[in-house]
Amino acid sequence: MTPRRLVQRFLPDHRTIRDHKALKCFGKLLHDPALWHLNRHSVAKAYFVGLVCAFIPIPFQMVLAAAVAIMIRSNLPISVALVWLTNPLTMPPLFYMAYKVGAWMMGLPEQDFLFEPSLDWVTQSMSTVWEPFLLGCAVLGVGSGALGYVGIQLLWRWMVVRRWRGRGHRDLDSRQP
């Protein structure tokens, strides 16, 4: 199976994404064919965009990922889909890990806190941990995006080379008397 077909198997139809209510604000920009191409460079850029945007702690990360994907002409569906790495279930552990990474990088001791699902708790906690938290988000976002970019480039190349080598053996076998 080619890398393109493997990726296509999991992607929704481009019309579904183009008609998504959150992405309507981009209008005709969504008609650019480059946003829907499945090639090594477009998919690798999409992994970078999606993973970086996933670690940006703001609402509507999908819209941000779509805007960046449109700007750099990466695969839009993959960019938007990867943002869901941070969903309501994974966000607390990933953002806690971001805080720990930021605190470690800044040389700050980790603060103990008990989570409370309230706006009061968020505003009080963020007033003391926002710097290491944002640093950790930036480091994890750019780091995971870079790893995703390089990983897709290498994996795609490896799959193509493997396929080409297999094709060569089939051609030789078919010429045998």
C-alpha angles and dihedrals in degrees: 000000000000121000089244093056091045091055093042090056091067101036124095120233113282091237090059091055094040090055095046109127094229091054098046089096089074092061115174093004086081090065093072105118091214089071091063101042119118108210133127096264097044093048093045091051089048091054090052093049095044097047094045092049091047090066095048104103099222134108118256095034088160091064091049091049090049092050092050092044089053091048095051095030097237125152104292101203093052093045091052096041094052091059086072088073082092104054128148091279099046099034099081096052094040094048091044088053088050090053091050092049091048093047090049092049092049092046092239124145114249113255119228114229138161116227119241120179096231137110090234091058092048094051094046094046095044092053089066103032105034097104098053090037094055092042090052091047090052094047095045092043096050092038095051091042092052091046090049092049095049092040093054092046091052096041093048092048092047092051092049093048091047090051092048092050091050090049091054092055092049091051092051092048092051092055094055113110 
